[in-house]
Amino acid sequence: MRNRFDQAIFLNLLLLVSAPCWGHGFGGSGLLHPLTGLDHVLAMLAVGIWSAQLGGLALYMVPGCFMGMMVLGGVVGLCQLVEHSSELMIALSVLVVGVAILLDRRVASWITGVGVGSFGFSHGLAHGLEMNQAVTPTTYLIGFLITTLGLHLIGAVSALLLLEDKHGRQYIQLLGAGMALIGVWLVLK
């Protein structure tokens, strides 16, 4: 029982001490950008956790909607079609998805898709607006998508491991409560 909880904790600790490999420069700062803010890291982990908690097609749909809209937001940011990203929406993504994890309720697929999609757009917009001019836009976009996918996978795999424990749903709900509290702090910051 405790073994699955230990594995989930280990995966998350590994994330915290890992550094991206810059051997070939692929992705440049795009690989690193999603890891530079607590709000981005927590939101992307939360999307993965929530997708596993919902199960079924949501395991693919929730991260897919987030990443698809993140691409659109990233392109809008890269093209400088807007001047400011919505830091409030990014903070709200941590709060809202944290609350969704805490409540552990089924939500209509279209509501889930619209919700995570709007948050994904905001995250992509922030990434696009903050692109390092030393890399090409395509390389940067691919870089932050790779890191985002990695964070989604870490969240989902951790949650799936926890769900194998008889108290796993409660552990996941506690994670959601912690994320929601951090989300409140980020909103008020």
C-alpha positions in Angstrom: 0.0 0.0 0.0 2.5 2.6 1.1 4.8 1.5 -1.8 2.6 3.3 -4.4 2.6 6.5 -2.3 6.4 6.3 -2.0 6.7 5.9 -5.8 4.5 8.9 -6.5 6.5 11.0 -4.0 9.8 9.8 -5.6 8.6 10.8 -9.1 7.7 14.3 -7.9 11.0 14.7 -6.0 12.9 13.5 -9.1 11.2 16.3 -11.1 12.3 18.9 -8.6 16.0 17.9 -8.7 16.1 17.2 -12.5 17.6 19.6 -15.0 17.0 19.6 -18.7 19.7 18.3 -21.0 21.1 21.0 -23.2 23.4 18.6 -25.1 22.2 19.6 -28.6 20.4 22.8 -27.7 17.0 21.5 -29.0 14.2 23.5 -27.6 16.5 26.0 -26.1 14.9 28.1 -23.4 11.6 26.7 -24.5 12.4 23.5 -22.6 13.2 25.4 -19.4 10.5 28.1 -19.5 7.6 26.0 -18.0 9.9 25.1 -15.1 10.7 28.7 -14.2 7.5 29.4 -12.3 5.7 27.6 -9.5 2.4 28.5 -11.1 3.3 26.8 -14.4 4.7 23.7 -12.8 1.8 23.2 -10.4 -0.8 23.8 -13.1 0.7 21.4 -15.5 1.2 18.7 -12.8 -2.4 19.3 -11.7 -3.7 18.8 -15.3 -2.1 15.4 -15.3 -3.3 14.5 -11.9 -6.9 15.5 -12.7 -6.9 13.6 -16.0 -5.9 10.4 -14.1 -8.4 11.0 -11.4 -11.2 11.4 -14.0 -9.9 8.3 -15.8 -11.1 6.9 -19.1 -10.8 9.2 -22.1 -10.1 12.2 -19.8 -6.6 10.7 -19.3 -5.9 11.9 -22.9 -8.5 14.6 -23.5 -7.7 16.8 -20.5 -3.9 17.2 -21.3 -4.7 17.2 -25.0 -7.1 20.2 -24.7 -4.6 22.0 -22.5 -1.7 21.5 -24.9 -3.7 22.2 -28.0 -4.9 25.5 -26.7 -1.4 26.2 -25.3 -0.1 26.0 -28.9 -2.7 28.5 -30.0 -1.8 30.8 -27.1 1.9 30.4 -27.8 1.5 31.4 -31.4 -0.6 34.4 -30.4 2.1 35.4 -27.9 5.0 34.7 -30.4 3.2 36.9 -33.0 2.8 39.6 -30.4 -1.0 39.9 -31.2 -1.6 40.9 -27.5 0.7 42.8 -25.2 0.1 41.2 -21.9 -0.4 37.7 -20.6 -2.9 37.0 -18.0 -1.0 36.1 -14.9 -4.3 36.0 -13.1 -5.6 33.2 -15.4 -2.4 31.3 -14.8 -2.8 31.6 -11.0 -6.5 30.7 -11.3 -5.5 27.5 -13.2 -3.7 26.3 -10.2 -6.6 27.2 -7.9 -9.4 25.8 -10.1 -7.8 22.5 -11.1 -6.7 22.1 -7.5 -10.3 22.5 -6.3 -11.5 20.1 -9.0 -9.0 17.5 -7.8 -10.1 18.1 -4.2 -13.8 17.7 -5.0 -13.1 14.5 -7.0 -16.4 14.9 -9.0 -17.2 14.0 -12.6 -17.6 17.1 -14.8 -19.1 17.2 -18.3 -16.4 16.7 -20.9 -17.2 19.9 -22.7 -16.8 21.9 -19.4 -13.5 20.2 -18.7 -12.3 20.8 -22.2 -13.2 24.5 -22.2 -11.8 25.0 -18.7 -8.4 23.4 -19.3 -8.3 24.8 -22.8 -8.7 28.4 -21.5 -6.0 27.8 -18.9 -3.7 26.2 -21.6 -4.2 29.3 -23.8 -3.1 31.6 -21.0 -0.1 29.5 -20.2 0.9 29.3 -23.9 0.4 33.1 -24.3 2.7 33.7 -21.4 5.3 31.4 -22.9 5.0 33.0 -26.3 5.3 36.5 -25.0 8.4 35.7 -23.0 10.3 33.9 -25.8 14.1 34.3 -25.8 15.0 35.9 -29.1 18.1 33.6 -29.4 16.0 30.7 -30.5 13.6 30.2 -33.4 9.9 30.4 -32.6 9.3 26.8 -33.8 12.1 25.4 -31.6 10.9 27.4 -28.6 7.3 26.2 -29.1 8.4 22.6 -29.4 10.6 23.0 -26.3 7.9 24.2 -24.0 5.4 21.6 -25.4 7.9 18.8 -24.6 8.3 20.0 -21.0 4.6 20.5 -20.6 3.9 17.0 -21.8 6.5 15.7 -19.4 4.9 17.6 -16.5 1.4 16.2 -17.5 2.9 12.7 -17.6 4.5 13.0 -14.2 1.2 14.2 -12.7 -0.8 11.5 -14.4 1.6 8.6 -13.6 1.9 9.8 -10.0 -1.9 9.9 -9.6 -2.3 6.5 -11.3 0.2 5.0 -8.9 -1.6 6.5 -6.0 -5.0 5.3 -7.2 -3.7 1.7 -6.8 -3.6 2.3 -3.0 -6.8 1.9 -1.1 -6.4 5.4 0.3 -5.1 6.8 -3.0 -8.1 8.9 -3.8 -7.8 10.7 -0.5 -4.1 11.3 -1.0 -4.9 12.8 -4.4 -7.6 15.0 -2.8 -5.0 16.2 -0.3 -2.7 17.1 -3.2 -5.6 19.0 -4.7 -6.2 20.9 -1.5 -2.6 21.9 -1.3 -2.6 23.1 -4.9 -5.8 25.0 -4.3 -4.2 26.8 -1.3 -1.2 27.7 -3.3 -3.5 28.8 -6.0 -5.2 31.2 -3.6 -1.8 32.5 -2.6 -0.9 33.0 -6.2 -4.1 34.8 -7.0 -3.7 37.2 -4.0 0.0 37.7 -4.7 
